[in-house]
Amino acid sequence: MKIQPVKGTRDFYPQDMAVRNWIIDGWKRVSIRNGFEEYDGPIFEYLKMFQIKSGDEIAEQLFSLTDRGGRELALRPEMTPTLARMVNQRINSLPRPIKWFSVPRLFRAERPQKGRLREFFQWNIDIIGVDSILADAEIIFTTIDYLREVKLKERDVRVKISSRKLLSSSLRNIGIPENQLDSLYTLLDKYHKIPSDTFEKMLVEQVPDSGMAKRIVDFMAAPTFVDLTEIVGTNPEVEEAIQELCRLKELLEQMDVWRYCDFDSSIVRGLAYYTGIVFEIHEFAQELRAIGGGGRYDNLLQDFGGPTIPATGMGMGDCVLGILLEEKGLIKPELQELDYFVAFVDEAYKEAAVKLTMKLRSVGWRAGFSYKSAKLSKQLKEASDQKAKKCIIIGDEFKENKLAVKDMATGRQELVELDRFLVSAKAEP
C-alpha cells in the first residue's frame, strides 16, 4: 500500500528545504538586526491555555489530545499564549523591554486551502513592557524590513493598519453591548473574506437593528478618520485611538516605511486579545489570504495570571508568503553545491580520495566523493550532478605529491602540489 502524506501537511525534499531555510534564515537575520532575541517553547501545551483568551475561532482549530495521565493537551496553533506563559514565569527577572522572536511549527485543524495548511511555520516578533506607540511602529518597521529584504516593493504588498480600540469604542457608540463584542470581532474579521451579501446577512443575525448594522458596514468601508467620526460619533476613547493612529503614521513616515502602509478601518484581527493598533499584510491585488498581521495586546499577560504589562507583536506564516514570492520570482535559496568533488582514476587511489575528502571537510569545505569505483567520466558527471564548483582528480601524479584540480564551470584544469593545496585549503574557509 502506498501511503500518502496527511492532507494539509508538506514533505520537504532537499530543494523544498532550501526554500524553507531561505525564508526562515531571512526572518532570523532581520529579527536579530532589529534587536530581537530568539526563544521557543513546547510543541504542545495544556488545552485550557488556548481557551483562555484566543477566541472561539482559534479554539475550534486545535489538534487536541488526552495523554495517558488524562490531561487535555493541544498542539500549538499560535505562539502568543506560550510567550505569555513563559514571560509570566520569569516576569521579575527578565530585563525590559522584552524583545523576543520565534519561528515555531504550528498546527491548525482546519480545511486545507490555498495558502492555508494544517501545519506551517510562522515568524513571530514581540515587544513586551513598552506602552509607547513607538513599539508598535518598530514591530511594523521590522516586518517591512523583511519584506524589503526579499525585494517586495510597495506596489507588491500593503500593510493595512487600523485600531481595535477605535473599533470597540465605535461599536459601543453605535450601541453594541459589551458582551457581544468578541463574537462580532470574529464576524467583522471576515469582511473581505466572504461575499458582501453573505457578510451582511450574517451581520443582521447578530445585529438585528438595520440602522446599527448599516453604521457598522459604513464604518468598515470608511476611507479616513474624519469619515469614521461622522459615522459613529466621537468620545474620549475614539479620539485617543485616532491620535494613536496619527502618531503611528508620523513615526512610520520618519522611519521611511509609511509608503508601504494604508489606513483600513476594516482590519479587525479575529483573535480576542487585541486591544490597540492592529494591522495585516496583504499582497497588492488581494487575491491571496493575509501574509501576516499583528497588533497590541496589553491584557494578555494578565489573562494568564501575570501582571498588566503592555505588549505588541506580529506573526507571518510561510505558506502565503511562499506563494507570493514564487509568483514574483523572488525566491532565491542558496544553492546546495559542493566546493570540491574528489575523483580518482582507478581503484588504487580510492582510499586517498576518501582521506582527502575528509581533510577538506575537517577544515570547513563542502566536499564529496563517489562511493562506486566508476570510470572518471562517470565521476565527473556525478560531480556535475552534485553542483561541485571544482573537481580534484587523483591519478598517477599523486605518486609525485600532485593533484589535478578542474574548474567545473570553465573546464580549466591545472596540476598543483598536494602540500601547497592543503595549506591553501586550510587558510581559505
C-alpha positions in Angstrom: 0.0 0.0 0.0 1.3 3.4 -1.0 1.0 5.8 1.9 0.3 9.5 1.2 1.2 12.4 3.4 -1.6 13.6 5.7 -3.7 16.2 3.9 -2.7 19.7 4.8 0.9 18.8 5.5 4.1 19.1 3.4 7.1 16.9 2.5 10.2 19.0 2.3 12.5 17.4 -0.3 16.0 19.0 -0.5 15.0 21.7 -3.0 12.0 22.5 -0.8 14.1 22.5 2.3 16.4 25.0 0.7 13.5 27.4 0.1 12.2 26.9 3.6 15.6 27.6 5.1 16.0 30.7 2.9 12.7 32.1 4.2 13.4 31.2 7.8 17.0 32.4 7.7 15.8 35.7 6.4 13.3 36.0 9.3 16.0 35.3 11.8 18.5 37.7 10.2 16.0 40.6 10.2 14.9 39.8 13.8 18.4 39.9 15.1 19.4 43.1 13.4 16.4 44.8 14.8 17.3 43.8 18.3 15.1 40.7 18.9 16.3 37.6 20.8 15.2 34.1 19.8 13.1 31.8 22.0 11.0 28.7 21.6 8.5 26.6 23.6 6.9 23.1 23.7 5.1 21.9 20.6 2.0 21.1 22.7 0.5 22.9 25.8 -2.5 22.4 28.1 -5.7 22.8 26.1 -7.1 25.3 28.5 -4.2 27.7 27.8 -5.5 28.2 24.3 -9.1 28.6 25.5 -8.4 31.4 27.9 -8.2 34.3 25.5 -7.8 33.2 22.0 -11.5 33.4 21.0 -13.9 30.8 19.7 -12.4 30.6 16.2 -8.9 29.5 17.3 -10.3 27.1 19.9 -12.2 25.3 17.1 -9.0 24.9 15.1 -7.0 22.8 17.6 -5.5 19.4 17.3 -6.2 18.2 20.8 -5.5 15.0 22.6 -5.7 13.4 26.0 -2.4 12.0 27.4 -2.1 8.8 29.4 -2.5 10.8 32.6 -5.9 12.1 31.5 -4.5 15.6 30.8 -6.1 17.5 27.9 -3.4 18.9 25.6 -3.3 20.6 22.2 -0.7 21.1 19.5 0.1 24.8 19.5 -2.0 26.7 16.9 -0.2 30.0 17.6 2.7 31.2 19.7 1.5 34.2 21.7 -0.1 32.3 24.6 3.1 30.3 25.0 5.0 33.6 25.0 2.7 35.0 27.7 3.1 31.9 29.9 6.9 32.0 29.5 7.2 35.7 30.3 4.9 35.3 33.3 7.1 32.5 34.7 10.1 34.8 34.9 8.4 38.2 34.9 10.5 39.6 37.8 13.9 38.5 36.4 13.5 39.4 32.7 15.1 42.8 31.8 12.7 45.1 29.9 11.8 45.8 27.3 11.5 42.1 26.3 12.1 41.9 22.6 11.8 38.2 21.5 11.2 36.4 18.2 10.5 32.8 17.3 9.9 30.6 14.2 7.7 27.8 15.5 6.0 25.0 13.6 2.2 25.5 14.3 -0.8 23.3 13.8 -4.5 24.1 13.0 -7.2 21.5 12.4 -8.9 23.3 9.6 -9.8 22.7 5.9 -6.7 23.0 3.8 -6.8 25.5 1.0 -4.5 27.8 -1.0 -2.2 29.5 1.4 -3.6 27.7 4.5 -2.4 24.3 5.7 -2.8 22.3 8.8 0.9 22.7 9.7 3.1 25.7 8.9 6.0 27.8 10.1 5.4 31.3 11.5 7.7 34.2 12.2 6.7 35.9 15.5 8.2 39.1 16.9 7.0 40.7 20.1 7.9 43.7 22.3 6.7 43.4 25.9 7.0 46.2 28.5 6.6 49.3 26.3 3.3 51.2 26.1 4.6 53.7 23.6 3.3 53.7 20.0 7.0 53.6 19.1 7.0 49.9 19.9 4.1 49.3 17.5 5.9 51.3 14.9 9.1 49.2 15.5 7.1 46.0 15.0 5.7 47.3 11.7 9.1 48.6 10.6 10.8 45.2 11.3 8.0 43.5 9.3 8.6 45.8 6.4 12.4 45.4 6.8 11.9 41.7 5.9 9.6 42.5 3.0 12.2 44.8 1.6 15.0 42.3 2.1 13.2 39.8 -0.1 12.7 42.6 -2.7 8.9 43.1 -2.3 8.0 46.6 -3.3 5.2 48.9 -2.1 3.4 48.0 -5.3 3.6 44.3 -4.3 2.4 44.4 -0.7 0.4 46.8 1.6 0.4 46.9 5.4 -3.2 47.8 6.3 -3.4 49.5 9.7 -6.4 50.1 12.0 -7.2 50.1 15.7 -9.1 47.6 17.9 -9.5 50.4 20.4 -11.1 52.5 17.7 -13.4 49.7 16.6 -14.5 48.7 20.1 -15.3 52.3 21.2 -17.1 52.9 17.8 -19.2 49.8 18.3 -20.1 51.0 21.8 -21.1 54.4 20.4 -23.3 52.6 17.8 -25.0 50.7 20.6 -23.4 47.2 20.6 -23.4 45.8 24.1 -20.0 44.8 25.7 -20.9 41.1 25.9 -21.4 41.0 22.1 -18.1 42.5 21.0 -15.9 39.4 20.9 -18.3 37.4 18.7 -18.8 40.4 16.5 -15.0 40.8 16.0 -14.9 37.3 14.6 -17.6 38.1 12.1 -16.1 41.5 11.2 -12.8 39.8 10.5 -14.5 38.0 7.7 -15.5 41.3 6.0 -13.1 40.9 3.0 -13.1 37.1 3.1 -16.7 36.3 2.2 -19.2 37.8 -0.3 -20.7 41.2 0.8 -24.3 39.9 0.7 -23.3 36.9 2.9 -21.5 39.2 5.3 -24.5 41.5 5.6 -26.8 38.6 6.2 -24.6 37.2 9.0 -24.3 40.7 10.5 -28.1 41.1 10.6 -28.3 37.8 12.5 -26.0 39.3 15.2 -27.3 42.9 14.9 -31.0 42.8 14.0 -31.3 46.6 14.2 -30.9 47.6 10.5 -29.7 51.2 11.4 -27.0 49.9 13.6 -26.0 47.2 11.1 -25.7 49.9 8.3 -23.5 52.1 10.5 -21.2 49.1 11.1 -20.9 48.4 7.4 -20.3 52.1 6.7 -17.6 52.0 9.4 -15.8 49.1 7.8 -15.8 50.9 4.5 -14.7 54.3 5.8 -11.5 55.6 4.0 -10.4 58.2 6.5 -10.6 59.1 10.2 -12.9 62.0 9.5 -15.4 59.7 7.8 -15.3 57.4 10.9 -16.3 60.1 13.4 -19.1 61.3 11.1 -20.5 57.7 11.0 -20.1 56.6 14.7 -19.7 59.9 16.6 -16.9 60.6 19.0 -16.0 60.1 22.6 -12.6 60.3 24.5 -11.7 56.8 23.6 -12.4 57.3 19.9 -10.3 60.5 20.0 -7.5 58.7 21.8 -7.5 55.9 19.2 -7.4 58.4 16.3 -4.5 60.2 18.0 -2.6 56.9 18.3 -3.1 56.2 14.6 -1.9 59.7 13.7 1.2 59.3 15.8 1.9 55.8 14.3 1.7 57.3 10.8 4.1 60.1 11.8 6.6 57.6 13.2 6.4 55.3 10.2 7.0 58.3 7.9 10.1 59.1 10.0 11.2 55.5 9.6 10.7 55.8 5.8 8.2 52.9 5.6 4.8 54.6 5.5 4.8 54.2 1.7 4.1 50.5 2.3 1.1 51.3 4.6 -2.5 52.3 4.4 -5.2 53.0 6.9 -8.0 50.5 6.6 -10.9 50.5 9.2 -12.0 47.0 8.1 -8.8 45.4 9.6 -10.1 43.7 12.8 -7.9 40.7 13.5 -10.2 37.9 14.7 -8.4 36.9 17.9 -10.0 38.4 21.0 -6.9 39.6 22.8 -6.0 42.6 20.7 -6.5 46.0 22.5 -5.0 48.7 20.3 -3.2 49.1 17.0 -3.8 46.2 14.6 -2.5 45.5 11.1 -2.4 43.0 8.4 0.0 42.5 5.4 -1.7 41.8 2.1 -0.4 41.4 -1.4 -1.5 44.3 -3.5 -4.1 42.6 -5.6 -5.6 40.9 -2.5 -6.0 37.6 -4.4 -4.4 35.7 -1.5 -5.0 35.4 2.2 -3.2 37.8 4.5 0.5 37.3 4.6 0.7 38.2 8.2 -0.6 40.5 10.9 -0.5 41.6 14.5 -1.1 44.4 16.9 -1.2 45.4 20.5 -2.4 43.0 23.3 -1.9 44.8 26.6 -4.1 42.5 28.7 -2.9 39.1 27.6 -0.2 38.5 30.3 -2.8 39.5 33.0 -5.3 37.0 31.5 -2.6 34.3 32.0 -2.2 35.1 35.7 0.5 37.7 35.4 0.7 41.5 35.9 -0.7 44.1 33.5 2.1 44.7 31.1 1.8 46.4 27.6 2.8 44.2 24.6 2.7 44.3 20.9 3.7 41.8 18.2 3.3 40.3 14.7 3.0 36.9 13.1 3.8 35.9 9.5 3.2 32.4 8.1 5.4 30.8 5.4 2.5 29.5 3.2 1.1 32.7 1.7 4.5 34.4 1.7 6.0 31.5 -0.2 3.2 31.6 -2.9 3.7 35.4 -3.3 7.5 35.2 -3.5 7.3 32.3 -6.0 4.7 34.3 -8.2 7.1 37.3 -8.2 10.1 35.1 -9.0 11.8 36.3 -5.8 12.7 33.0 -4.1 16.5 32.7 -4.4 17.7 30.0 -2.0 21.4 29.3 -1.6 22.5 26.6 -4.0 23.3 23.3 -2.2 26.6 22.9 -4.1 29.9 21.3 -3.2 33.1 23.2 -3.0 35.0 20.1 -4.1 34.3 16.7 -5.5 37.3 14.3 -5.2 37.5 11.8 -8.0 40.1 9.0 -8.7 41.3 7.5 -11.9 41.2 3.9 -10.6 40.5 1.8 -7.5 44.1 2.1 -6.3 43.5 5.8 -5.5 40.1 5.5 -3.9 41.4 5.4 -0.3 43.5 8.6 -1.0 40.3 10.3 -2.4 38.3 9.4 0.7 41.1 10.6 3.0 41.5 13.9 1.1 37.7 14.4 1.2 37.6 14.1 4.9 40.6 16.5 5.3 38.7 19.1 3.3 35.5 18.6 5.3 37.5 18.9 8.6 38.7 22.4 7.7 35.2 23.6 6.6 34.8 22.9 2.9 31.8 21.1 1.5 33.3 18.1 -0.2 32.1 14.8 -1.7 33.4 11.7 -3.5 32.0 8.7 -5.4 31.0 5.6 -3.5 31.5 3.5 -6.6 34.7 2.7 -8.4 33.3 4.1 -11.6 35.2 5.5 -14.6 36.5 9.0 -14.3 33.9 10.3 -16.8 31.1 9.0 -14.6 32.6 10.5 -11.6 32.9 13.9 -13.4 29.2 13.6 -14.2 28.5 12.8 -10.5 30.5 16.0 -9.6 28.4 18.0 -12.0 25.1 16.5 -10.7 26.2 17.5 -7.1 26.9 21.0 -8.4 30.5 20.9 -7.4 32.5 24.0 -8.1 35.8 22.2 -8.5 36.8 18.6 -9.0 40.0 17.2 -7.7 41.3 14.3 -9.7 43.7 11.9 -8.0 45.7 9.8 -10.5 49.3 8.8 -11.2 50.6 12.3 -10.5 49.6 11.6 -6.8 52.8 9.5 -6.5 54.6 12.7 -7.1 52.6 14.5 -4.5 50.4 16.3 -7.1 46.7 16.8 -7.8 44.7 17.8 -10.8 42.1 20.5 -10.0 39.4 21.0 -12.5 37.1 24.1 -12.5 33.7 22.7 -13.3 32.3 26.0 -14.7 35.2 26.8 -17.2 36.6 23.3 -17.7 40.0 24.6 -17.0 42.3 22.1 -15.3 45.7 22.6 -13.5 48.2 20.5 -11.7 49.0 21.6 -8.2 51.3 20.5 -5.4 49.4 18.5 -2.7 51.1 20.2 0.2 50.5 23.7 -1.2 46.9 22.8 -2.0 46.3 21.6 1.6 47.9 24.7 3.1 45.6 27.0 1.0 42.6 24.8 1.7 43.2 25.3 5.5 43.6 29.0 5.1 40.6 29.9 3.0 37.4 28.7 4.8 
